[in-house]
Amino acid sequence: MVFEKTVLNKALAVAFDIPIAVTHWDGKTEKYGEGETQVHITFNKKFSFSELSSMPTLVLAEAYMNEEIEIEGEHSRACYISIS
């Protein structure tokens, strides 16, 4: 679990140019950026490294549709996530 969170944290730290908060599947919340949080992403499911490394955009889009990820705030700004 630690490895997956570390990879996800590193990717999310550079994926946005706005302040965000991320709540992981274990309930712990990380904040990225300076200022008031504009987007809050909640991961309701633990994603494996292999899931996120193969086709991350598709995996995250499907997860959002299946409510495995929740996004609060400006959804349009959250759509610019780019994990590669």
C-alpha positions as CSV (number, residue, x, y, z in Angstrom):
1,M,0.0,0.0,0.0
2,V,2.8,2.4,0.8
3,F,4.3,2.0,-2.7
4,E,1.1,2.8,-4.5
5,K,0.5,5.9,-2.4
6,T,4.0,7.1,-2.9
7,V,3.7,6.8,-6.7
8,L,0.3,8.4,-6.7
9,N,1.5,11.3,-4.4
10,K,4.5,12.0,-6.7
11,A,2.2,12.1,-9.8
12,L,-0.4,14.3,-8.2
13,A,2.1,16.7,-6.8
14,V,3.0,17.8,-10.3
15,A,-0.2,17.1,-12.1
16,F,-2.0,20.3,-11.1
17,D,-1.2,23.9,-11.1
18,I,-3.9,24.7,-8.5
19,P,-4.1,23.8,-4.8
20,I,-5.7,20.3,-4.4
21,A,-6.5,17.9,-1.6
22,V,-6.4,14.1,-2.1
23,T,-8.0,11.6,0.3
24,H,-6.7,8.1,-0.1
25,W,-8.5,4.8,0.4
26,D,-7.1,4.6,3.9
27,G,-8.8,7.9,4.9
28,K,-5.6,10.0,5.0
29,T,-5.6,13.3,3.2
30,E,-2.7,15.0,1.5
31,K,-2.6,18.6,0.3
32,Y,-0.7,19.9,-2.7
33,G,0.0,23.5,-3.6
34,E,-0.3,26.8,-1.8
35,G,-3.6,28.4,-0.8
36,E,-7.1,27.3,-0.4
37,T,-8.0,23.9,-1.9
38,Q,-9.9,24.3,-5.2
39,V,-10.3,20.6,-6.0
40,H,-10.7,17.6,-3.6
41,I,-10.2,14.1,-5.0
42,T,-11.2,11.1,-2.9
43,F,-10.0,7.6,-3.9
44,N,-12.5,5.1,-2.6
45,K,-10.5,2.2,-4.0
46,K,-6.8,1.3,-3.8
47,F,-5.3,1.2,-7.3
48,S,-2.4,-1.0,-8.1
49,F,0.8,0.3,-9.7
50,S,0.1,-1.8,-12.8
51,E,-3.4,-0.3,-13.2
52,L,-2.0,3.3,-13.0
53,S,1.0,2.7,-15.1
54,S,-0.6,1.0,-18.1
55,M,-3.4,3.4,-19.2
56,P,-3.8,5.9,-16.3
57,T,-6.2,8.3,-18.1
58,L,-8.6,5.5,-19.0
59,V,-8.3,3.8,-15.5
60,L,-9.1,7.1,-13.7
61,A,-11.9,8.0,-16.1
62,E,-13.5,4.6,-15.6
63,A,-12.9,4.8,-11.8
64,Y,-14.7,8.2,-11.8
65,M,-17.7,6.7,-13.7
66,N,-17.8,3.8,-11.2
67,E,-17.7,6.2,-8.2
68,E,-14.3,4.7,-7.2
69,I,-13.0,8.3,-7.4
70,E,-15.0,11.4,-6.2
71,I,-14.1,14.9,-7.3
72,E,-15.4,18.0,-5.5
73,G,-14.7,21.5,-6.6
74,E,-14.1,22.8,-10.1
75,H,-14.4,19.6,-12.1
76,S,-13.2,21.3,-15.3
77,R,-9.9,22.1,-13.5
78,A,-9.5,18.6,-12.2
79,C,-9.8,17.2,-15.8
80,Y,-6.3,18.5,-16.6
81,I,-4.7,15.7,-14.6
82,S,-1.9,14.1,-16.5
83,I,-0.2,11.1,-15.0
84,S,2.4,9.7,-17.4
